[in-house]
């Protein structure tokens, strides 16, 4: 599973809309402290999705993200750095 952390609530809401349009299951959650100390929002994909599909949405919509993280057992690994 992946978690996408955003630089703004607006961009998190836009991404949530886009993943729902693609019929992907996702939850909007507070950004984990392991990623950022700010009060940001993240989207956690609740199913397996190809990383390339997520990057395509982020780039096409010009969303400002902190990064895309691979979620493991008690781990978060950045697999795509935001811009």
NUKOL-492017 format. One record per residue (C-alpha): residue number from 1; residue in three letters; x, y, z. Coordinates in nm, 4 decimals. Layout:
<atoms>
ATOM   zake   sefi       east      north         up
ATOM    NUM    ALA          X          Y          Z
...
</atoms>
This chain:
<atoms>
ATOM   zake   sefi       east      north         up
ATOM      1    UNK     0.0000     0.0000     0.0000
ATOM      2    UNK     0.1006     0.3614    -0.0496
ATOM      3    UNK     0.0567     0.6799     0.1470
ATOM      4    UNK     0.0748     1.0196    -0.0234
ATOM      5    UNK     0.1582     1.3211     0.1907
ATOM      6    UNK     0.0648     1.6699     0.0728
ATOM      7    UNK     0.1897     2.0240     0.1210
ATOM      8    UNK    -0.1668     2.1576     0.1428
ATOM      9    UNK    -0.5124     2.0368     0.2393
ATOM     10    UNK    -0.6423     2.1607    -0.0965
ATOM     11    UNK    -0.4093     1.9277    -0.2872
ATOM     12    UNK    -0.5015     1.6341    -0.0601
ATOM     13    UNK    -0.8687     1.6937    -0.1368
ATOM     14    UNK    -0.7978     1.7128    -0.5103
ATOM     15    UNK    -0.6085     1.3821    -0.4998
ATOM     16    UNK    -0.8867     1.2192    -0.3001
ATOM     17    UNK    -1.1322     1.3197    -0.5730
ATOM     18    UNK    -0.9048     1.1848    -0.8490
ATOM     19    UNK    -0.8466     0.8444    -0.6850
ATOM     20    UNK    -1.2221     0.8062    -0.6277
ATOM     21    UNK    -1.2823     0.8857    -0.9971
ATOM     22    UNK    -1.0548     0.5887    -1.0734
ATOM     23    UNK    -1.2527     0.3692    -0.8302
ATOM     24    UNK    -0.9567     0.3270    -0.5950
ATOM     25    UNK    -1.0175     0.2758    -0.2240
ATOM     26    UNK    -0.8457     0.5435    -0.0155
ATOM     27    UNK    -0.8670     0.7126     0.3235
ATOM     28    UNK    -0.7787     1.0711     0.4104
ATOM     29    UNK    -0.5747     1.0690     0.7319
ATOM     30    UNK    -0.3544     1.3080     0.9316
ATOM     31    UNK     0.0039     1.2950     0.8079
ATOM     32    UNK     0.2067     1.0629     1.0327
ATOM     33    UNK     0.4663     1.2420     1.2490
ATOM     34    UNK     0.7346     1.0179     1.0963
ATOM     35    UNK     0.6804     1.2126     0.7723
ATOM     36    UNK     0.6110     1.5671     0.8918
ATOM     37    UNK     0.5570     1.7577     1.2161
ATOM     38    UNK     0.3040     1.9845     1.0465
ATOM     39    UNK    -0.0698     1.9307     1.0715
ATOM     40    UNK    -0.0941     1.8079     0.7132
ATOM     41    UNK    -0.3172     1.5550     0.5470
ATOM     42    UNK    -0.2315     1.2360     0.3651
ATOM     43    UNK    -0.4125     0.9874     0.1459
ATOM     44    UNK    -0.3649     0.6190     0.2281
ATOM     45    UNK    -0.4479     0.3823    -0.0554
ATOM     46    UNK    -0.6330     0.0818     0.0831
ATOM     47    UNK    -0.5504    -0.1486    -0.2064
ATOM     48    UNK    -0.2491    -0.2321    -0.4191
ATOM     49    UNK    -0.1953     0.0298    -0.6882
ATOM     50    UNK     0.0928     0.0713    -0.9324
ATOM     51    UNK     0.3232     0.3530    -0.8228
ATOM     52    UNK     0.3309     0.4843    -1.1801
ATOM     53    UNK    -0.0468     0.5356    -1.1730
ATOM     54    UNK    -0.0186     0.7533    -0.8612
ATOM     55    UNK     0.2741     0.9536    -1.0013
ATOM     56    UNK     0.0774     1.0106    -1.3222
ATOM     57    UNK    -0.2156     1.1609    -1.1286
ATOM     58    UNK     0.0148     1.3806    -0.9167
ATOM     59    UNK     0.2010     1.5140    -1.2204
ATOM     60    UNK    -0.1045     1.5566    -1.4447
ATOM     61    UNK    -0.2906     1.7533    -1.1775
ATOM     62    UNK     0.0281     1.9409    -1.0717
ATOM     63    UNK    -0.0302     1.8468    -0.7062
ATOM     64    UNK     0.2251     1.9637    -0.4507
ATOM     65    UNK     0.3215     1.6650    -0.2388
ATOM     66    UNK     0.5843     1.5891     0.0221
ATOM     67    UNK     0.6182     1.2400    -0.1198
ATOM     68    UNK     0.4729     0.8984    -0.1879
ATOM     69    UNK     0.5587     0.6383     0.0739
ATOM     70    UNK     0.5440     0.2592     0.0610
ATOM     71    UNK     0.3676     0.1386     0.3761
ATOM     72    UNK     0.5139    -0.1712     0.5404
ATOM     73    UNK     0.4837    -0.3348     0.8793
ATOM     74    UNK     0.5651    -0.0351     1.1035
ATOM     75    UNK     0.7704     0.1270     0.8240
ATOM     76    UNK     0.7338     0.4062     0.5701
ATOM     77    UNK     0.9764     0.4187     0.2765
ATOM     78    UNK     0.9772     0.7208     0.0442
ATOM     79    UNK     0.9507     0.5924    -0.3127
ATOM     80    UNK     0.8759     0.9244    -0.4857
ATOM     81    UNK     0.9897     1.2636    -0.3654
ATOM     82    UNK     0.7549     1.5564    -0.4067
ATOM     83    UNK     0.8326     1.8824    -0.5744
</atoms>
